Amino acid sequence: MTRTLGAVLSVALAFAGIAAQAARAQTLTGSVTSAEEGAMEGVLVSAQRDGSPITVTVVSDAQGRFRFPDGRLPGGQYSLRIRAVGYDLAGPRTATLGAAGADVALRLVKAADLAAQLTNTEWFISMPGAAEDKRPLIECMSCHTLERIVRSTYSADAFVPVLTRMAQYANNTIMARVQRRVAPGRVDEDAVRKLAASLAAVNLSHGPAWTYELQTLPRPRGRATRAVITEYDLPRQTIAPHDVRTDRDGRVWYSNFVENVLGELDPETGANRDYPVPLAKPGFPTGALDLETDTDGNLWLAMMFQSGLVRFDTASKSFQRYPVDAALDDDAMQQSLVMPRASNVDGKVWTNDVARQSIMRLDLSTGHYERIDPFRFLPKGRPHAPYGMAADAQNNLYFMDFGDQNIGRVDAKTGASTIFPTPTEKSRPRRCMLDAQGRLWFAEFAANKLGLFDTRTESFKEWDAPTPYTYPYDVFADRNGELWSAGMASDRVLRLDPRTGAAVEYLLPRPTNVRRVFVDNSTDPVTFWAGNNHGAEIIKLEPLD
Amino acid sequence: MRSASARLVLIAAAIAAAGPLRAGGNMDFGGDSGSMNDGPSYFGFVRDASGSVVGDAKVTASVKSGGAVVTRTNSMGVYKIPGFAKDIDPNTVTISCAKDGYKQTDALRRPPSDPKDPIETECTLQKD
């Protein structure tokens, strides 16, 4: 008996040993070197199996070594790419991964075209002037990179019609699909001329080279190299993932800023599934911005220029439309945000009316909307814009005044609003999340800061983003109390501990325009998710600590 | 070399001069608040019973018709609130102050000589 058990055990152990060896062996490892630096730390190495929508990226360590997680890459033929500003990959560009694994020696050479590698943040750093001077350019990133501006040869005069035309485009425009507003945008000609002059000062209208030095950010080091990044290619370039979130079953859902489709991604296979949202207003720009959940786990979309809200029943996979009342609707109507989180309390769902700088509230029992002007007692003429939203347990609303510099609160019972100016002026707070302790975490887009508004004490705290000009769009506080943020400028994911101020920035493998950020707290360590709004991909970042 | 640096200054000035692109949109905003169309702004000190200034005190300016602006005093005990819409009667705006461990005992208002002048208040807190 003892001998038999022993034999079985040893056979089992032998099998386990073989299995472990196979899993360990079947991975891709390698080194990164260049003539200039020798072994290179902080080089992103990406591997995509032929025919697969999934690209996995790891980062070389201080010895210039990289290793993909054991068992993560199935066997097959892979194409390889790198990201290391100032360098190109000389080779090899492919690797064959068999049962024995593979080890490749990547050789990097000086970049043929450094300008093509700069992030928006690096362009901002390179351009002359103070941060305040460059403020007008931050809007450009909504639709395209700054590289597009600086490579242009338009004179100030030639820029005027270009900018006038672009002012007629909807916010949900990307290079792969321009969408035109139906209600014409009023254009301030004087402002257009000034912006045109400022753009012509930094582009190639004066000659073949830039008149300022191109500056680059350092490569990741130490802790910033310890992450695995997975990119999921989406099947069409016109898919513009805006808000991404995972559900209890590990499925990934995303709003599509340009197509009238709710997207679902299988994170195991990378398979994409479309749920077409019924078209409410033919001829108007399509696509949704905010994607939120209610307490039943159903998904809500703010339908932008299609106007109104849509609820997606995750069980029946069907949509329920909540169109804006005809008496309130017009060609400029635009709902960018939705907050259904506490709708179970009073049957009300919050949203916004972008054109009228107002809050709206949907009564689920009647299907009617009411408009609430939270700024009605403030001086007229300020560019208020209710944006990121959160609701507390009583369904009181907290919102970001993205146009200006305030956090607002609307009382669910009285409709009265309270305005809390942020400590930093001209901060333009953008998206937010309310945690279980009543702490409202938010990104101060124009101030390059992360903010905390404690709803219990009604007091603020702010943290500088460690790199200038990163313009954080959103922030997520994870289960450990750490903050995760990203935006449209730096191609980096910021992880900041608000207790110590310690920060790490993970570089992403591609030019990446991030909007909403999301953290899956069910994994250990936590997993960061976001969409690449201009790159038709979903991004997953797994920190290794 | 000199012309290059002069050019950089010009570029910076040109960028700085650019303002909002779309009128009424949220492209950007310029200038400070406060125009002929606004009501008066509010400012003043928060002090304790001994007359010492109280920093990081919450100051609330409430409008009778509903709504409020909430700010905090700086380390000098000073707050300022840009003011309300022109149609808000300043006499219906209440200034109050609060801080953990304190209660408000007084809120004085100095009548401005001109209705357009900022309204100065002094709010007093007493330790519980």
Contacts between the chains, C-beta under 8 A, distances in Angstrom:
chain1	res1	chain2	res2	distance
A	127	B	11	7.7
A	127	B	15	7.3
A	128	B	8	4.4
A	128	B	9	8.0
A	128	B	11	5.0
A	128	B	12	5.0
A	128	B	15	7.9
A	129	B	11	6.7
A	129	B	12	3.4
A	129	B	15	5.0
A	129	B	16	6.5
A	130	B	12	7.1
A	130	B	16	7.7
A	132	B	16	7.0
A	133	B	12	5.3
A	133	B	13	8.0
A	133	B	15	4.4
A	133	B	16	4.0
A	134	B	15	5.8
A	135	B	28	6.1
A	136	B	15	7.1
A	136	B	18	4.1
A	136	B	19	6.8
A	136	B	20	7.6
A	136	B	21	7.4
A	136	B	27	7.6
A	136	B	28	5.5
A	137	B	15	7.4
A	138	B	28	7.9
A	139	B	21	7.0
A	139	B	27	5.2
A	139	B	28	6.8
A	163	B	21	6.4
A	167	B	21	5.8
A	167	B	22	5.0
A	185	B	22	5.0
A	185	B	25	6.6
A	186	B	22	6.7
A	186	B	23	4.6
A	186	B	24	5.9
A	187	B	21	7.3
A	187	B	22	6.2
A	187	B	23	6.7
A	188	B	19	7.4
A	188	B	20	6.4
A	188	B	21	6.8
A	188	B	22	6.8
A	188	B	23	4.1
A	190	B	19	7.5
A	191	B	18	7.1
A	191	B	19	4.4
A	191	B	20	5.2
A	191	B	21	5.4
A	191	B	22	8.0
A	191	B	23	7.5
A	191	B	27	7.9
A	192	B	21	6.0
A	194	B	14	7.8
A	194	B	17	4.9
A	194	B	18	4.3
A	194	B	19	5.8
A	195	B	18	4.1
A	195	B	19	7.5
A	195	B	21	5.7
A	197	B	14	4.8
A	197	B	17	7.1
A	197	B	18	7.1
A	198	B	11	7.9
A	198	B	14	4.7
A	198	B	15	4.1
A	198	B	16	7.9
A	198	B	17	6.9
A	198	B	18	4.2
A	201	B	10	7.1
A	201	B	11	4.1
A	201	B	14	4.5
A	201	B	15	6.6
A	202	B	11	6.5
A	202	B	15	7.3
A	211	B	4	7.1
A	211	B	7	6.2
A	211	B	8	7.5
A	211	B	11	7.4
A	212	B	8	6.9
A	212	B	11	7.7
A	374	B	67	7.9
A	376	B	67	7.0
A	376	B	85	7.3
A	377	B	63	4.6
A	377	B	65	6.9
A	377	B	66	7.9
A	377	B	67	4.5
A	377	B	84	5.2
A	377	B	85	5.7
A	377	B	88	5.4
A	378	B	69	7.6
A	378	B	84	6.2
A	378	B	85	6.0
A	379	B	33	6.3
A	379	B	34	7.4
A	379	B	35	7.0
A	379	B	37	6.8
A	379	B	38	3.8
A	379	B	39	7.3
A	379	B	82	6.9
A	379	B	83	6.2
A	379	B	84	6.8
A	379	B	85	5.6
A	379	B	86	7.5
A	380	B	37	6.1
A	380	B	38	7.9
A	380	B	85	6.1
A	380	B	86	7.8
A	381	B	35	6.6
A	381	B	37	6.9
A	382	B	29	7.0
A	382	B	33	6.6
A	383	B	20	7.2
A	383	B	24	7.7
A	383	B	25	7.3
A	383	B	26	5.2
A	383	B	27	7.9
A	383	B	28	7.6
A	383	B	29	4.5
A	385	B	26	4.1
A	402	B	26	6.4
A	403	B	26	3.9
A	403	B	29	6.9
A	404	B	29	6.8
A	414	B	66	6.6
A	415	B	66	7.6
A	416	B	66	3.9
A	416	B	67	5.4
A	416	B	68	7.8
A	417	B	66	7.9
A	417	B	67	5.2
A	417	B	68	7.9
A	418	B	67	6.9
A	418	B	68	4.6
A	418	B	69	7.4
A	418	B	70	5.9
A	419	B	67	7.6
A	419	B	68	7.2
A	419	B	69	4.8
A	419	B	70	7.2
A	420	B	69	7.7
A	420	B	70	5.0
A	420	B	71	7.5
A	421	B	69	7.2
A	421	B	71	5.8
A	426	B	29	7.3
A	457	B	100	7.5
A	458	B	58	6.1
A	458	B	70	5.8
A	459	B	56	7.6
A	459	B	58	7.4
A	459	B	72	6.8
A	460	B	72	7.9
